[in-house]
C-alpha cells in the first residue's frame, strides 16, 4: 500500500527568515516601505505571491506590486542558494528514516526557485519523491496536495504543516493533518501534532499501532 507524507516547507522543514528578511527589507525600504520586524515577516510565511503583494502594497496596481515581490523573490533565492536557511534540528536524519517507509513529498505556496534553493543549499533533493508549488501550478495548496496524491497513486497520505492555512489545505484535499507546532502558526484544535520534527517517526508508528489494534 503506497503511503506518503507530504510536507509544507517554511516553518515545517526549515526557517529561512533570518537570512531573507534583511534582503526583503532592503528592497521594501527602497520602495518607500517600513522595514518588517520578525513578527510581521513571519506572518507572510506560507502566503502566495499575490497575497503577500496585496498585503504589502495594497495601493499599487497589481502588476506593479507583483513586480516588487518578484524582485524580492529573485534576490532571496540568490542568497539562499549560497547560504541556505536554518534546518530544524534532526531534519536530515528524520527524513532519511521516514523515507525507508513512506514516500516523501513537498507542497508549498512558494515560487519554484525558492524550493530549488532549499534543495541546492542543503542537498536534500534525494529524500523527496515529488513536489509541487503554487508558483509552478497556480493551484491552491489543497489542489496541489491532491495533485501529488493522484500523481503518485498514494492510497494513504498525511499533510504536515505549521499554520491554520495548512490545516485548511489538508482538509480541502481530504487528508489528515499533522501540526508542526514548532513552526510559525498555532492550530490548537489539531488532533495530531509534533513539537519537533524528530517526533514524527514515533507519531507515525503510534498511528500504525493504533490501527492494527483496532481492525
C-alpha positions as CSV (number, residue, x, y, z in Angstrom):
1,X,0.0,0.0,0.0
2,X,1.6,3.3,-1.2
3,X,1.7,5.7,1.7
4,X,3.0,9.2,1.7
5,X,4.0,12.1,4.0
6,X,3.5,15.5,2.3
7,X,5.3,18.4,3.9
8,X,4.9,22.1,3.9
9,X,8.3,23.9,3.6
10,X,8.6,27.2,5.7
11,X,8.0,26.5,9.4
12,X,8.0,22.8,8.8
13,X,11.3,21.8,7.2
14,X,13.3,25.0,7.6
15,X,13.2,28.6,8.8
16,X,14.8,31.0,6.2
17,X,13.5,34.2,7.8
18,X,16.8,35.2,9.4
19,X,18.5,35.1,6.0
20,X,15.9,36.6,3.8
21,X,14.3,39.3,6.0
22,X,17.2,41.7,5.6
23,X,17.1,41.1,1.8
24,X,13.4,41.9,1.7
25,X,13.8,44.9,4.0
26,X,16.5,46.4,1.7
27,X,14.1,46.2,-1.3
28,X,11.0,47.3,0.7
29,X,12.7,50.4,2.1
30,X,13.9,51.3,-1.4
31,X,10.3,51.3,-2.4
32,X,9.3,53.6,0.5
33,X,8.1,50.9,2.9
34,X,9.0,50.5,6.5
35,X,11.2,47.5,7.3
36,X,9.4,44.4,8.6
37,X,10.1,43.2,12.1
38,X,10.4,39.5,12.9
39,X,6.7,39.0,13.6
40,X,5.4,40.9,10.6
41,X,7.8,39.0,8.3
42,X,6.9,35.6,9.9
43,X,3.2,36.4,9.2
44,X,4.0,36.3,5.4
45,X,5.4,32.8,5.5
46,X,3.1,30.4,3.6
47,X,1.2,33.1,1.8
48,X,1.0,33.1,-2.0
49,X,2.8,35.8,-4.0
50,X,-0.4,37.6,-4.8
51,X,-1.4,37.5,-1.1
52,X,2.0,39.0,0.0
53,X,1.8,41.6,-2.7
54,X,-1.7,42.7,-1.7
55,X,-0.8,42.9,2.0
56,X,2.4,44.9,1.5
57,X,1.3,47.2,-1.4
58,X,-2.5,47.5,-1.3
59,X,-2.5,50.8,-3.1
60,X,-0.3,49.7,-6.0
61,X,-1.7,48.3,-9.3
62,X,-1.5,44.5,-9.3
63,X,1.2,44.3,-11.9
64,X,3.3,46.9,-10.0
65,X,3.1,45.2,-6.7
66,X,3.8,41.8,-8.2
67,X,6.9,43.2,-9.8
68,X,8.2,44.3,-6.4
69,X,7.6,40.9,-4.9
70,X,9.3,39.2,-7.8
71,X,12.3,41.5,-7.1
72,X,12.2,40.2,-3.5
73,X,11.9,36.6,-4.6
74,X,14.8,36.8,-7.1
75,X,17.1,38.4,-4.5
76,X,16.2,36.0,-1.7
77,X,16.8,33.0,-3.9
78,X,20.3,34.2,-4.9
79,X,21.2,34.4,-1.2
80,X,19.6,31.2,-0.2
81,X,21.3,29.1,-2.9
82,X,24.6,30.2,-1.3
83,X,24.0,30.1,2.4
84,X,20.7,28.2,2.9
85,X,18.3,28.6,5.8
86,X,18.1,27.1,9.2
87,X,17.1,23.4,9.0
88,X,15.1,22.2,12.0
89,X,17.2,20.0,14.3
90,X,17.4,16.4,13.2
91,X,15.7,17.1,9.9
92,X,18.1,15.2,7.6
93,X,18.2,12.1,9.9
94,X,14.4,12.1,10.3
95,X,13.8,12.4,6.6
96,X,16.2,9.5,5.8
97,X,14.4,7.3,8.5
98,X,11.0,8.1,7.2
99,X,11.9,7.6,3.5
100,X,12.6,4.0,4.3
101,X,8.8,3.5,5.0
102,X,7.0,6.3,3.2
103,X,7.1,8.3,0.0
104,X,8.1,11.9,0.9
105,X,6.8,15.0,-0.8
106,X,6.7,18.7,-0.5
107,X,3.7,21.1,-1.3
108,X,4.4,24.7,-0.7
109,X,3.0,28.1,-1.8
110,X,6.5,29.3,-2.6
111,X,7.9,30.1,-6.0
112,X,9.7,27.1,-7.8
113,X,13.1,28.8,-7.5
114,X,12.7,29.0,-3.7
115,X,12.2,25.3,-3.4
116,X,15.2,24.8,-5.7
117,X,17.3,26.9,-3.4
118,X,16.3,24.7,-0.4
119,X,17.4,21.6,-2.3
120,X,20.6,23.1,-3.7
121,X,21.8,24.6,-0.4
122,X,21.2,21.6,1.8
123,X,21.4,18.6,-0.6
124,X,18.1,17.1,0.4
125,X,16.6,16.5,-3.0
126,X,17.2,12.8,-2.8
127,X,14.8,12.5,0.2
128,X,11.8,13.6,-1.8
129,X,9.9,11.6,-4.4
130,X,7.9,14.5,-5.8
131,X,7.0,18.1,-5.0
132,X,4.7,20.9,-6.2
133,X,4.4,24.7,-5.6
134,X,1.8,27.3,-6.1
135,X,4.3,29.2,-8.3
136,X,4.6,26.1,-10.5
137,X,0.9,25.3,-11.0
138,X,-1.1,28.3,-9.8
139,X,-3.3,25.9,-7.8
140,X,-4.3,26.3,-4.2
141,X,-2.3,24.4,-1.7
142,X,-5.2,21.9,-1.3
143,X,-5.2,21.5,-5.1
144,X,-1.5,20.8,-5.2
145,X,-1.8,18.3,-2.3
146,X,-4.5,16.4,-4.3
147,X,-2.2,16.6,-7.4
148,X,0.6,15.0,-5.5
149,X,-1.7,12.2,-4.1
150,X,-3.1,11.4,-7.6
151,X,0.2,11.7,-9.5
152,X,1.9,9.3,-7.1
153,X,-1.0,6.9,-6.7
154,X,-1.0,7.3,-2.9
155,X,-3.5,5.2,-1.1
156,X,-2.9,7.0,2.2
157,X,-1.2,10.3,3.0
158,X,-0.8,12.9,5.7
159,X,0.0,16.6,5.3
160,X,2.5,18.1,7.8
161,X,2.4,21.9,8.2
162,X,2.6,24.6,10.8
163,X,-0.2,27.0,10.1
164,X,-4.0,27.1,10.1
165,X,-4.0,27.6,6.3
166,X,-2.0,24.3,6.1
167,X,-4.7,22.6,8.2
168,X,-7.4,24.0,5.9
169,X,-5.5,22.8,2.8
170,X,-5.2,19.3,4.2
171,X,-9.0,19.3,4.9
172,X,-9.6,20.6,1.3
173,X,-7.6,17.7,0.0
174,X,-9.3,15.2,2.3
175,X,-6.1,14.3,4.2
176,X,-5.4,14.1,8.0
177,X,-3.3,17.0,9.2
178,X,-0.2,16.9,11.5
179,X,0.6,20.2,13.1
180,X,4.3,21.1,13.2
181,X,3.8,23.1,16.5
182,X,7.4,24.4,16.4
183,X,6.7,26.5,13.3
184,X,5.1,29.9,12.7
185,X,1.4,29.2,13.4
186,X,-0.9,27.9,16.1
187,X,-3.6,25.2,15.4
188,X,-4.8,24.3,18.9
189,X,-7.6,22.1,17.6
190,X,-5.2,19.8,15.6
191,X,-5.7,16.2,16.7
192,X,-2.2,15.2,15.6
193,X,0.9,17.3,16.4
194,X,4.6,17.2,16.9
195,X,6.8,19.6,18.9
196,X,9.9,18.7,17.0
197,X,10.4,17.2,13.5
198,X,12.3,14.3,15.2
199,X,9.0,13.2,16.8
200,X,7.4,12.4,13.5
201,X,8.6,8.8,13.1
202,X,7.3,7.9,16.6
203,X,4.0,9.5,15.9
204,X,3.6,7.6,12.6
205,X,4.5,4.3,14.4
206,X,1.8,5.1,17.1
207,X,-0.8,5.8,14.4
208,X,0.0,2.5,12.7
209,X,0.0,0.7,16.0
210,X,-3.5,2.0,17.0
211,X,-4.8,1.0,13.6
212,X,-3.5,-2.6,13.9
213,X,-5.0,-2.8,17.4
214,X,-8.5,-1.7,16.1
215,X,-9.1,-3.5,12.8
